[in-house]
């Protein structure tokens, strides 16, 4: 009979087995039993029991089936031996240390059953023999041998290629020496860096450069992924600190001594003396030896080496005397590892571990050895976590790799590690304390607490001059002592111990010199046709003279180094050249600098760097002036109208305040109302001449009068001085009152040809170009101003103050109107980021301090033709602004005196008139008390006190009479009550 399956989900549902249960009943059988069940309850019960029994039986069979073929496959099994690989250049400075450290770590892990639970690590180490190609092929061979993880590659160049295979085959790479910052987890998720990223090392170097105030550096580096990407990170870090790499000197990884010499010769021709060397330890000493031969290790140079030098010193110490001589004064970095017991124990074991190698030479322990040792432990902890999470060591083939056939390359042998993702996740979650200190990864896969030691090579050894950490920057304290504090990168905390620089000097090198390459500094000089006292070309020669030329020559002679230069004329000799165009030509490389009467403007500073201004010269208005004769009302001119008004108000106010303070105590301030008003007016204005006759007796009044007389003294002195100037000094007037008046008019305005004034008037002040008239010579200035706008001339001239003063020294009929409306200066221009701009600025300041700058000015620009005539343009009236402080103090003193006086007066009134008033309504009581207070204020103080005493005596007498009457009434009332009581009671 054929068996038909019967679907029942509810039987196996409690066991979470997604299969279908099977009933062995045929459809016909079920039909017969169904009829039987309808006819008899017994048959129905028997049918149900039989069905349930059969299902239980089938369930047991299915469970046995799945237990044998399904569940056993999911249970992880720990292998006895687990294969891992390592790719190193065993004979390299890093490789020979790492080999010993890795093998020691494998031995320690296998001896500790708590980590892998009995599983042993089997290390296969392949030597790449300094070959990137062999490194790639050996790593691929490991993947062919079904290796679960690879320690390495040692080289960043190899890591870039091998990481692509690791991504495809899901085999984690743990590298303690591939520090290239571009090995990012986004592109290479199966690459795990177990030491510090070079990004942090470059940040430390950039902080050192910024700390000493240097702006440009030269980068000497190996020209591969490790060198180029490291220097690119340095460039980014420097730009964040307003510094830059001015010259890059790449070297081949196998460069000969001759090639190194050729590169360093080019370095000697550059300006910067700050050199950063980023290479491999094997090539670093060759570079330093060549630098010593070329004289690049003398005083004035700064050498910053990345951690290749500290690795070399730790591994190969002691160096030979010749090698030590070549690195004197160099600054290098070493990865900081905190002191701990495990680190000390490992260091103490190191000599025994290196004896086993029998290399014939001692091998020192570098930080790469410490990180190599911790890398093995990280992998061991991760594998232990991998097995605890149900990981299984299995590999599967990839269909894409199977399709790659042909030739001798057999890609079928490459398999994908099925547990690669889980193992990678376990690696990134490792949190342990190794010989290097706390070891765990951040969210961006960098190690926590990145820090470096700053080392200065001195004598036969080295010394630590400070530390750098990502938390606090440069510091003289170890980083682990600062981790508990909030991050602080402020410049005040960034300090290093004194450093001995190359040349055995403790004086900080300047870091820059003029390049000794035989090239002259090409300086553009404007060939002017007017105002030749500032700059002029000697006819028929290439020489220049003038105020600006003398200042530049004096400044260049103060520099501590020679600067060969050549001045080149700029301009056609018929028109004044544009200073802005001269600066623009510097950006194209036509000139290295520009010297002359060049104003420092915003637009020009965007194209070049300027020195400290050597003369102040803002824009001014020059216009014709005429003599002004004093009038009959000249005595009113010293003060403005507002000043006169405020003075009158304050005189009256002061008189009123003094009258209030003196009225109750001083007979001079009492009398009929008419007399008191006259007294106030007389006292107010008589203080102007210190002729007041009334004496003040109150303390507040005397203090106030003293203060007011001081104010009056200053006012009268200022008035006298101003009036004297008006009456004795010749005055000049002009219809033009300043730049504001000129803008609002429609008259033509002159400006010097080639000056920046034209662009400023159009762009900044909004003056239409049609109103602007270019003028070339001082004679053109005079003619245009004399003719005026009605005769084809100009109403005024806009020019820089330096030119205007020279022009006015010989043209007394014109004058500067108002004040400068721009603040500019003249400076020398250099190409962007040129150190000459800084050094020339320092030299200009020295010229100013020692008086040479003033002597040069007097030689060329001192004029006397119009300077001694004593004429001046309409002396400004004294305004209220000049005396606001005095009036404020006087007004405040008056208010305080009144406040103190009234407080004292109210207290005295309340004391003298404290008796209760007769009963009345509230309104009449307040009015009566107010009238009493006003009478009290107007009354003389002695009279008020006498009348108050009399009232108090009267109130006391009235109170005594009332008390006597009240007592008498009480006694009478008591007697009457007693008599009444006797009459009611009768005789007893």
TAVEN-V439061 format. One record per residue. N is the residue number from 0. RES is the residue in one small letter. SS is DSSP state (a for helix, b for strand, c for the rest). OMEGA is omega in degrees with one decimal (NA if undefined). Layout:
[[N,RES,SS,OMEGA] [N,RES,SS,OMEGA]]
This chain:
[[0,x,c,-179.1] [1,x,c,-178.7] [2,x,c,177.6] [3,x,c,179.5] [4,x,c,178.1] [5,x,c,-173.4] [6,x,c,175.6] [7,x,c,-176.5] [8,x,c,-171.1] [9,x,c,-177.5] [10,x,c,-175.6] [11,x,c,-178.1] [12,x,a,179.8] [13,x,a,-177.1] [14,x,a,177.2] [15,x,c,178.1] [16,x,c,-174.5] [17,x,c,176.3] [18,x,c,-178.2] [19,x,c,177.3] [20,x,c,-173.8] [21,x,c,174.3] [22,x,c,-173.8] [23,x,c,-179.6] [24,x,c,176.4] [25,x,c,178.1] [26,x,a,-179.4] [27,x,a,179.9] [28,x,a,-179.2] [29,x,a,178.2] [30,x,a,179.6] [31,x,a,-179.0] [32,x,a,178.9] [33,x,a,177.8] [34,x,a,-179.7] [35,x,a,-178.6] [36,x,a,180.0] [37,x,a,-177.8] [38,x,a,-175.9] [39,x,c,178.3] [40,x,a,-179.4] [41,x,a,178.6] [42,x,a,179.9] [43,x,a,179.9] [44,x,a,179.1] [45,x,a,178.4] [46,x,a,-178.3] [47,x,a,179.6] [48,x,a,-179.8] [49,x,a,-179.9] [50,x,a,-178.8] [51,x,a,-179.2] [52,x,a,-180.0] [53,x,a,179.9] [54,x,a,177.0] [55,x,a,179.9] [56,x,a,178.9] [57,x,a,178.8] [58,x,a,179.8] [59,x,a,178.4] [60,x,a,-179.0] [61,x,a,178.4] [62,x,a,177.8] [63,x,a,-179.8] [64,x,a,-178.3] [65,x,a,177.5] [66,x,a,-178.6] [67,x,a,-171.9] [68,x,a,-176.1] [69,x,a,-172.0] [70,x,a,-178.7] [71,x,a,179.0] [72,x,a,-175.1] [73,x,a,-179.5] [74,x,c,-179.2] [75,x,c,175.7] [76,x,c,179.4] [77,x,c,178.0] [78,x,c,178.3] [79,x,c,-178.5] [80,x,b,-179.7] [81,x,b,-174.8] [82,x,b,170.3] [83,x,b,-177.4] [84,x,b,177.0] [85,x,b,-178.3] [86,x,b,-176.4] [87,x,b,165.0] [88,x,c,-167.5] [89,x,c,-176.9] [90,x,c,178.9] [91,x,c,-178.6] [92,x,a,177.6] [93,x,a,-174.1] [94,x,a,-176.6] [95,x,a,175.2] [96,x,a,-177.6] [97,x,a,-179.3] [98,x,a,179.8] [99,x,a,-177.0] [100,x,a,-179.4] [101,x,a,-179.6] [102,x,a,176.8] [103,x,a,179.2] [104,x,a,177.5] [105,x,a,179.7] [106,x,a,-179.4] [107,x,a,179.9] [108,x,a,-179.2] [109,x,a,179.1] [110,x,a,-178.2] [111,x,c,-176.9] [112,x,a,-177.5] [113,x,a,-175.4] [114,x,a,-175.5] [115,x,a,175.0] [116,x,c,177.8] [117,x,c,178.1] [118,x,c,179.8] [119,x,b,176.2] [120,x,b,178.3] [121,x,b,-176.0] [122,x,b,170.8] [123,x,b,-176.1] [124,x,b,179.8] [125,x,b,-179.5] [126,x,b,-179.6] [127,x,c,176.8] [128,x,c,176.8] [129,x,c,-177.7] [130,x,c,176.8] [131,x,a,179.4] [132,x,a,179.0] [133,x,a,177.9] [134,x,a,178.8] [135,x,a,-177.0] [136,x,a,179.7] [137,x,a,178.2] [138,x,a,177.9] [139,x,a,177.9] [140,x,a,177.0] [141,x,a,179.4] [142,x,a,176.9] [143,x,a,-178.3] [144,x,c,178.4] [145,x,c,175.9] [146,x,c,-174.9] [147,x,c,179.8] [148,x,b,-179.9] [149,x,b,174.2] [150,x,b,-174.2] [151,x,c,-0.4] [152,x,c,179.6] [153,x,c,-175.2] [154,x,c,176.1] [155,x,a,178.9] [156,x,a,178.5] [157,x,a,-177.9] [158,x,a,179.5] [159,x,a,-177.0] [160,x,a,-176.0] [161,x,a,-179.0] [162,x,a,176.5] [163,x,a,176.4] [164,x,a,-179.7] [165,x,a,178.0] [166,x,a,-176.9] [167,x,a,-175.4] [168,x,a,174.5] [169,x,c,176.3] [170,x,c,-178.9] [171,x,b,173.4] [172,x,b,178.5] [173,x,b,-175.7] [174,x,b,179.2] [175,x,c,-175.5] [176,x,c,177.3] [177,x,c,-170.8] [178,x,c,-179.7] [179,x,c,-177.3] [180,x,c,-177.2] [181,x,c,174.3] [182,x,c,-171.4] [183,x,c,178.4] [184,x,c,177.9] [185,x,c,-179.9] [186,x,c,-177.0] [187,x,c,-175.5] [188,x,c,-177.7] [189,x,c,173.1] [190,x,b,-179.2] [191,x,b,178.5] [192,x,b,-176.7] [193,x,c,170.4] [194,x,c,-174.1] [195,x,c,174.9] [196,x,c,178.0] [197,x,a,177.1] [198,x,a,179.7] [199,x,a,178.4] [200,x,a,179.3] [201,x,a,175.1] [202,x,a,177.8] [203,x,a,178.7] [204,x,a,178.6] [205,x,a,177.6] [206,x,a,177.4] [207,x,a,179.7] [208,x,a,178.5] [209,x,a,-179.0] [210,x,a,-179.2] [211,x,c,173.2] [212,x,c,177.1] [213,x,c,-174.4] [214,x,c,-176.5] [215,x,b,178.9] [216,x,b,174.0] [217,x,b,-178.2] [218,x,b,174.1] [219,x,b,-170.7] [220,x,b,175.4] [221,x,b,-172.0] [222,x,c,171.2] [223,x,c,-176.9] [224,x,a,-179.9] [225,x,a,-177.0] [226,x,a,-175.9] [227,x,a,-176.9] [228,x,a,175.5] [229,x,a,179.2] [230,x,a,175.5] [231,x,a,176.1] [232,x,a,176.8] [233,x,a,178.7] [234,x,a,178.4] [235,x,a,-179.4] [236,x,a,179.6] [237,x,a,-179.0] [238,x,a,176.4] [239,x,c,-179.4] [240,x,c,178.0] [241,x,c,175.2] [242,x,c,-179.6] [243,x,b,171.9] [244,x,b,-175.8] [245,x,b,-179.0] [246,x,b,178.8] [247,x,b,-178.6] [248,x,b,-179.5] [249,x,b,177.5] [250,x,b,174.7] [251,x,c,-178.4] [252,x,c,177.6] [253,x,c,-177.7] [254,x,c,177.8] [255,x,c,178.9] [256,x,a,178.8] [257,x,a,178.0] [258,x,a,176.9] [259,x,a,179.6] [260,x,a,179.8] [261,x,a,179.5] [262,x,a,-178.0] [263,x,a,174.5] [264,x,a,176.1] [265,x,a,177.8] [266,x,a,-179.3] [267,x,a,-178.2] [268,x,c,-179.5] [269,x,c,-175.3] [270,x,c,-173.2] [271,x,b,176.0] [272,x,c,176.9] [273,x,b,-174.5] [274,x,b,177.6] [275,x,b,-178.3] [276,x,b,-179.6] [277,x,b,-175.4] [278,x,c,177.1] [279,x,c,-179.0] [280,x,a,-177.0] [281,x,a,-177.9] [282,x,a,-174.4] [283,x,a,-178.3] [284,x,a,176.8] [285,x,a,177.7] [286,x,a,-178.3] [287,x,a,178.0] [288,x,a,178.3] [289,x,a,177.9] [290,x,a,177.2] [291,x,a,179.9] [292,x,a,-177.9] [293,x,c,178.9] [294,x,c,-179.3] [295,x,c,177.6] [296,x,c,-179.3] [297,x,c,179.7] [298,x,c,-178.8] [299,x,c,179.4] [300,x,c,174.8] [301,x,b,179.2] [302,x,b,176.6] [303,x,b,-179.4] [304,x,b,173.5] [305,x,c,-169.0] [306,x,c,174.3] [307,x,a,-177.6] [308,x,a,178.0] [309,x,a,176.4] [310,x,a,178.7] [311,x,a,-179.4] [312,x,a,-179.4] [313,x,a,-173.1] [314,x,a,-172.6] [315,x,a,-179.1] [316,x,c,-0.9] [317,x,c,177.2] [318,x,c,176.7] [319,x,c,-178.8] [320,x,a,179.4] [321,x,a,178.7] [322,x,a,178.8] [323,x,a,179.3] [324,x,a,-175.5] [325,x,a,-176.2] [326,x,c,-179.8] [327,x,c,177.6] [328,x,c,-179.0] [329,x,c,173.6] [330,x,b,178.1] [331,x,b,-179.0] [332,x,b,172.9] [333,x,b,178.5] [334,x,b,-177.8] [335,x,c,173.6] [336,x,c,-176.0] [337,x,c,177.0] [338,x,c,179.2] [339,x,c,-179.5] [340,x,a,-179.2] [341,x,a,178.2] [342,x,a,179.1] [343,x,a,179.2] [344,x,a,-179.4] [345,x,a,177.9] [346,x,a,179.1] [347,x,a,178.2] [348,x,a,-167.2] [349,x,a,-178.7] [350,x,a,177.7] [351,x,a,-179.6] [352,x,a,-177.4] [353,x,a,177.2] [354,x,a,-179.9] [355,x,c,-176.7] [356,x,c,179.0] [357,x,c,-179.6] [358,x,c,-178.6] [359,x,c,177.8] [360,x,c,178.7] [361,x,c,179.5] [362,x,c,176.6] [363,x,c,-178.5] [364,x,c,176.3] [365,x,c,179.0] [366,x,a,176.3] [367,x,a,176.0] [368,x,a,178.3] [369,x,a,-179.3] [370,x,a,175.8] [371,x,a,178.1] [372,x,a,-179.8] [373,x,a,-179.9] [374,x,a,178.5] [375,x,a,179.6] [376,x,a,175.4] [377,x,a,179.6] [378,x,a,-179.5] [379,x,a,177.6] [380,x,a,-179.5] [381,x,a,178.2] [382,x,a,176.4] [383,x,a,177.0] [384,x,a,178.7] [385,x,a,178.8] [386,x,a,179.6] [387,x,a,179.4] [388,x,c,177.1] [389,x,c,-179.9] [390,x,c,-177.8] [391,x,c,179.8] [392,x,c,178.6] [393,x,c,-177.9] [394,x,b,178.6] [395,x,b,-179.8] [396,x,b,-179.2] [397,x,c,-175.7] [398,x,a,-179.5] [399,x,a,179.6] [400,x,a,178.1] [401,x,a,-177.4] [402,x,a,177.7] [403,x,c,-179.2] [404,x,c,-176.0] [405,x,c,-177.9] [406,x,c,-177.3] [407,x,c,179.8] [408,x,c,-178.1] [409,x,c,-179.1] [410,x,a,178.9] [411,x,a,-178.3] [412,x,a,178.9] [413,x,c,-177.7] [414,x,b,178.5] [415,x,b,176.8] [416,x,b,-174.6] [417,x,c,-179.4] [418,x,c,-176.0] [419,x,a,-178.8] [420,x,a,-179.9] [421,x,a,178.0] [422,x,a,177.8] [423,x,a,178.2] [424,x,a,178.8] [425,x,a,178.5] [426,x,a,-176.2] [427,x,a,179.5] [428,x,c,-179.5] [429,x,c,177.4] [430,x,c,-175.3] [431,x,b,174.0] [432,x,b,-177.9] [433,x,b,179.2] [434,x,c,177.3] [435,x,c,-178.6] [436,x,b,178.3] [437,x,b,-174.2] [438,x,b,172.4] [439,x,c,-174.0] [440,x,b,173.7] [441,x,c,-178.4] [442,x,c,177.7] [443,x,c,173.6] [444,x,c,170.7] [445,x,c,178.6] [446,x,b,179.5] [447,x,c,174.7] [448,x,c,176.2] [449,x,c,-177.6] [450,x,b,-179.8] [451,x,b,168.1] [452,x,b,175.0] [453,x,b,-170.8] [454,x,b,176.4] [455,x,b,179.7] [456,x,b,-177.1] [457,x,b,177.3] [458,x,c,-178.7] [459,x,c,-178.7] [460,x,b,-179.2] [461,x,b,178.0] [462,x,b,178.9] [463,x,b,-179.5] [464,x,b,178.4] [465,x,b,-178.6] [466,x,b,172.2] [467,x,b,173.5] [468,x,b,178.8] [469,x,c,-178.0] [470,x,c,-172.7] [471,x,c,-178.4] [472,x,b,179.9] [473,x,b,-178.8] [474,x,b,175.3] [475,x,c,-178.8] [476,x,c,179.5] [477,x,c,-175.7] [478,x,a,-175.8] [479,x,a,175.7] [480,x,a,-178.5] [481,x,c,-176.5] [482,x,c,-178.5] [483,x,c,-179.2] [484,x,c,177.5] [485,x,c,178.7] [486,x,c,-179.0] [487,x,c,179.3] [488,x,c,-178.5] [489,x,c,-177.0] [490,x,a,-178.4] [491,x,a,-178.7] [492,x,a,-179.2] [493,x,c,-178.2] [494,x,c,174.4] [495,x,c,173.9] [496,x,c,-179.9] [497,x,c,-176.4] [498,x,c,172.4] [499,x,c,-173.5] [500,x,b,175.0] [501,x,c,-173.3] [502,x,c,178.0] [503,x,c,177.4] [504,x,b,175.8] [505,x,c,178.4] [506,x,c,-177.3] [507,x,c,179.1] [508,x,c,178.4] [509,x,c,174.9] [510,x,c,-177.1] [511,x,b,173.2] [512,x,c,174.5] [513,x,c,-174.1] [514,x,c,179.6] [515,x,c,-178.1] [516,x,c,178.4] [517,x,c,-178.1] [518,x,c,178.3] [519,x,c,175.0] [520,x,b,-178.0] [521,x,b,-174.9] [522,x,b,175.4] [523,x,b,-179.3] [524,x,b,179.9] [525,x,b,178.1] [526,x,c,-173.8] [527,x,c,174.6] [528,x,c,177.8] [529,x,c,-178.7] [530,x,c,-176.0] [531,x,c,176.0] [532,x,c,-179.4] [533,x,c,177.3] [534,x,c,-179.2] [535,x,b,177.1] [536,x,b,177.4] [537,x,c,-176.4] [538,x,c,176.4] [539,x,c,-179.6] [540,x,c,174.4] [541,x,c,-178.9] [542,x,c,-179.4] [543,x,b,177.4] [544,x,b,177.1] [545,x,c,-178.0] [546,x,a,-177.5] [547,x,a,-179.1] [548,x,a,179.5] [549,x,a,178.2] [550,x,a,-179.6] [551,x,a,-179.8] [552,x,a,178.9] [553,x,a,180.0] [554,x,a,-177.6] [555,x,a,179.0] [556,x,a,178.8] [557,x,c,-179.0] [558,x,c,-178.5] [559,x,c,179.9] [560,x,c,-177.6] [561,x,c,178.1] [562,x,c,175.9] [563,x,c,-177.6] [564,x,b,178.5] [565,x,b,-179.7] [566,x,b,-177.6] [567,x,b,-178.8] [568,x,b,176.8] [569,x,b,-179.4] [570,x,c,-176.9] [571,x,c,179.8] [572,x,c,179.4] [573,x,c,179.4] [574,x,c,176.4] [575,x,c,-177.3] [576,x,c,178.7] [577,x,c,177.6] [578,x,a,179.7] [579,x,a,179.1] [580,x,a,176.8] [581,x,a,178.1] [582,x,a,179.7] [583,x,a,178.7] [584,x,a,176.4] [585,x,a,-179.2] [586,x,a,178.4] [587,x,c,-179.5] [588,x,c,179.8] [589,x,c,178.3] [590,x,c,173.8] [591,x,c,-177.7] [592,x,b,176.6] [593,x,b,-177.5] [594,x,b,179.1] [595,x,c,179.3] [596,x,c,-173.6] [597,x,c,-179.1] [598,x,b,178.4] [599,x,c,179.3] [600,x,c,-177.7] [601,x,a,-177.8] [602,x,a,-177.6] [603,x,a,179.1] [604,x,a,175.8] [605,x,c,-176.2] [606,x,c,-175.2] [607,x,c,174.2] [608,x,b,-179.1] [609,x,b,175.8] [610,x,c,170.7] [611,x,c,178.1] [612,x,c,177.1] [613,x,c,174.0] [614,x,b,176.5] [615,x,b,-175.6] [616,x,c,174.9] [617,x,c,179.8] [618,x,b,178.2] [619,x,b,177.6] [620,x,b,176.2] [621,x,b,-177.3] [622,x,b,176.0] [623,x,b,178.6] [624,x,c,175.9] [625,x,b,-176.9] [626,x,b,178.5] [627,x,b,178.2] [628,x,c,-179.0] [629,x,c,-177.7] [630,x,c,179.8] [631,x,c,-179.6] [632,x,c,-178.5] [633,x,a,-177.9] [634,x,a,177.8] [635,x,a,-173.6] [636,x,c,-177.2] [637,x,c,-178.9] [638,x,b,174.4] [639,x,c,-179.0] [640,x,a,179.4] [641,x,a,179.4] [642,x,a,178.1] [643,x,a,-177.9] [644,x,a,-179.0] [645,x,a,177.1] [646,x,a,179.2] [647,x,a,179.7] [648,x,a,-178.4] [649,x,a,177.5] [650,x,a,179.5] [651,x,a,-179.2] [652,x,a,179.7] [653,x,a,177.8] [654,x,a,179.1] [655,x,a,-178.9] [656,x,a,178.6] [657,x,a,178.0] [658,x,a,179.0] [659,x,a,-177.4] [660,x,a,-174.7] [661,x,a,-169.7] [662,x,c,-174.4] [663,x,c,-174.4] [664,x,c,-171.8] [665,x,c,-179.6] [666,x,a,178.7] [667,x,a,-178.4] [668,x,a,177.3] [669,x,c,-179.7] [670,x,c,178.7] [671,x,c,-178.8] [672,x,a,-178.9] [673,x,a,179.7] [674,x,a,-178.1] [675,x,a,177.0] [676,x,a,178.3] [677,x,a,178.9] [678,x,a,179.8] [679,x,a,-178.6] [680,x,a,-179.6] [681,x,a,-178.3] [682,x,a,-177.3] [683,x,a,-172.3] [684,x,a,176.5] [685,x,a,176.9] [686,x,a,177.9] [687,x,a,-179.4] [688,x,a,-178.4] [689,x,c,-175.2] [690,x,c,-179.5] [691,x,c,-178.0] [692,x,c,-176.6] [693,x,c,177.6] [694,x,c,176.5] [695,x,c,-177.4] [696,x,c,-179.9] [697,x,c,-179.3] [698,x,a,-179.6] [699,x,a,179.5] [700,x,a,179.5] [701,x,a,178.8] [702,x,a,-178.2] [703,x,a,-180.0] [704,x,a,178.1] [705,x,a,178.7] [706,x,a,-177.9] [707,x,a,178.7] [708,x,a,174.9] [709,x,a,177.2] [710,x,a,-179.5] [711,x,a,179.5] [712,x,a,179.9] [713,x,a,-178.5] [714,x,a,-178.0] [715,x,a,177.9] [716,x,a,178.9] [717,x,a,179.2] [718,x,a,-178.7] [719,x,a,-179.1] [720,x,a,-178.7] [721,x,a,-179.3] [722,x,a,177.8] [723,x,a,179.1] [724,x,a,-177.6] [725,x,a,-174.0] [726,x,a,-173.7] [727,x,a,-177.6] [728,x,c,-179.2] [729,x,c,-177.1] [730,x,b,178.9] [731,x,b,178.4] [732,x,b,179.9] [733,x,c,175.9] [734,x,c,177.4] [735,x,c,-176.8] [736,x,c,-179.2] [737,x,c,-176.7] [738,x,a,179.2] [739,x,a,177.5] [740,x,a,-178.6] [741,x,a,179.8] [742,x,a,-176.0] [743,x,a,178.6] [744,x,c,178.1] [745,x,c,-177.4] [746,x,c,177.1] [747,x,c,-177.3] [748,x,b,178.9] [749,x,b,174.9] [750,x,b,-178.3] [751,x,b,179.7] [752,x,c,-180.0] [753,x,c,-178.0] [754,x,c,176.1] [755,x,c,-177.3] [756,x,a,-178.3] [757,x,a,-179.7] [758,x,a,-179.4] [759,x,a,-178.9] [760,x,a,-178.0] [761,x,a,-173.1] [762,x,a,-173.3] [763,x,c,-175.8] [764,x,c,175.3] [765,x,c,178.1] [766,x,c,-177.0] [767,x,c,-176.4] [768,x,a,-177.8] [769,x,a,-179.1] [770,x,a,-174.1] [771,x,b,-177.6] [772,x,b,178.8] [773,x,b,179.0] [774,x,b,-172.1] [775,x,c,-172.0] [776,x,c,174.4] [777,x,a,176.9] [778,x,a,175.7] [779,x,a,176.5] [780,x,a,-174.2] [781,x,a,-178.2] [782,x,a,-178.7] [783,x,a,-179.8] [784,x,a,179.5] [785,x,a,-179.7] [786,x,a,-179.5] [787,x,c,-177.4] [788,x,a,-179.4] [789,x,a,-176.1] [790,x,a,176.6] [791,x,c,178.8] [792,x,c,-179.0] [793,x,c,177.9] [794,x,c,-178.8] [795,x,b,-178.7] [796,x,b,175.4] [797,x,b,179.5] [798,x,b,178.3] [799,x,b,-173.8] [800,x,a,-178.4] [801,x,a,177.1] [802,x,a,-177.0] [803,x,a,-179.6] [804,x,a,176.5] [805,x,a,178.8] [806,x,a,-176.9] [807,x,a,180.0] [808,x,c,179.4] [809,x,c,180.0] [810,x,c,-172.7] [811,x,c,-179.2] [812,x,c,177.0] [813,x,b,-179.1] [814,x,b,174.7] [815,x,b,-178.9] [816,x,b,177.0] [817,x,c,-176.6] [818,x,c,174.7] [819,x,c,177.7] [820,x,c,166.9] [821,x,c,178.1] [822,x,c,179.5] [823,x,c,173.6] [824,x,b,176.5] [825,x,b,178.9] [826,x,c,176.3] [827,x,c,-175.7] [828,x,b,176.2] [829,x,b,177.9] [830,x,c,-175.4] [831,x,c,176.7] [832,x,c,177.0] [833,x,c,178.3] [834,x,a,178.1] [835,x,a,179.3] [836,x,a,179.7] [837,x,a,-176.8] [838,x,a,177.1] [839,x,a,176.4] [840,x,a,177.4] [841,x,a,179.4] [842,x,a,178.2] [843,x,a,176.7] [844,x,a,177.1] [845,x,a,177.0] [846,x,a,178.8] [847,x,a,-177.6] [848,x,a,-177.8] [849,x,a,174.9] [850,x,c,-178.7] [851,x,a,-179.3] [852,x,a,178.7] [853,x,a,178.7] [854,x,a,176.6] [855,x,a,178.3] [856,x,a,-178.7] [857,x,a,-179.6] [858,x,a,-172.7] [859,x,a,-167.3] [860,x,a,-179.7] [861,x,c,-178.5] [862,x,c,-178.8] [863,x,c,-174.8] [864,x,c,-177.9] [865,x,c,-172.0] [866,x,c,-175.2] [867,x,c,-178.9] [868,x,c,177.4] [869,x,c,178.6] [870,x,c,175.3] [871,x,b,-173.1] [872,x,b,172.3] [873,x,c,180.0] [874,x,c,-179.4] [875,x,c,175.1] [876,x,c,175.7] [877,x,b,-176.6] [878,x,c,-179.7] [879,x,a,-177.2] [880,x,a,-177.2] [881,x,a,-175.5] [882,x,a,-178.1] [883,x,a,179.8] [884,x,a,178.8] [885,x,a,-179.2] [886,x,a,178.4] [887,x,a,179.9] [888,x,a,-179.9] [889,x,a,179.1] [890,x,a,178.7] [891,x,a,178.0] [892,x,a,178.0] [893,x,a,-178.8] [894,x,a,178.3] [895,x,a,178.2] [896,x,a,178.4] [897,x,a,-179.5] [898,x,a,178.8] [899,x,a,-178.2] [900,x,a,-177.4] [901,x,a,175.5] [902,x,a,178.8] [903,x,a,-178.7] [904,x,a,-179.3] [905,x,a,178.1] [906,x,a,179.5] [907,x,a,178.7] [908,x,a,179.6] [909,x,a,179.1] [910,x,a,-176.4] [911,x,a,-176.1] [912,x,c,-178.8] [913,x,c,-179.3] [914,x,c,-178.8] [915,x,c,177.2] [916,x,c,175.8] [917,x,c,-176.1] [918,x,c,178.0] [919,x,c,179.6] [920,x,c,-177.1] [921,x,a,-177.9] [922,x,a,180.0] [923,x,a,178.9] [924,x,a,179.4] [925,x,a,180.0] [926,x,a,-179.8] [927,x,a,-179.5] [928,x,a,177.2] [929,x,a,177.6] [930,x,a,177.9] [931,x,a,-179.6] [932,x,a,179.3] [933,x,a,176.5] [934,x,a,179.1] [935,x,a,179.6] [936,x,a,-177.3] [937,x,a,-175.5] [938,x,c,177.0] [939,x,c,-171.9] [940,x,a,-179.2] [941,x,a,-179.7] [942,x,a,179.9] [943,x,a,180.0] [944,x,a,179.8] [945,x,a,-179.7] [946,x,a,177.8] [947,x,a,178.2] [948,x,a,179.1] [949,x,a,179.6] [950,x,a,179.5] [951,x,a,177.7] [952,x,a,178.5] [953,x,a,179.4] [954,x,a,178.7] [955,x,a,178.1] [956,x,a,180.0] [957,x,a,179.7] [958,x,a,179.1] [959,x,a,178.7] [960,x,a,-179.1] [961,x,a,179.4] [962,x,a,179.6] [963,x,a,179.7] [964,x,a,-179.8] [965,x,a,179.3] [966,x,a,178.7] [967,x,a,179.3] [968,x,a,-179.4] [969,x,a,-179.8] [970,x,a,178.7] [971,x,a,-178.9] [972,x,a,179.5] [973,x,a,-179.9] [974,x,a,179.3] [975,x,a,179.9] [976,x,a,-179.6] [977,x,a,179.2] [978,x,a,-179.7] [979,x,a,-179.0] [980,x,a,-179.5] [981,x,a,-178.3] [982,x,a,-179.5] [983,x,a,-175.1] [984,x,a,-178.8] [985,x,c,-179.9] [986,x,c,-178.9] [987,x,c,NA]]
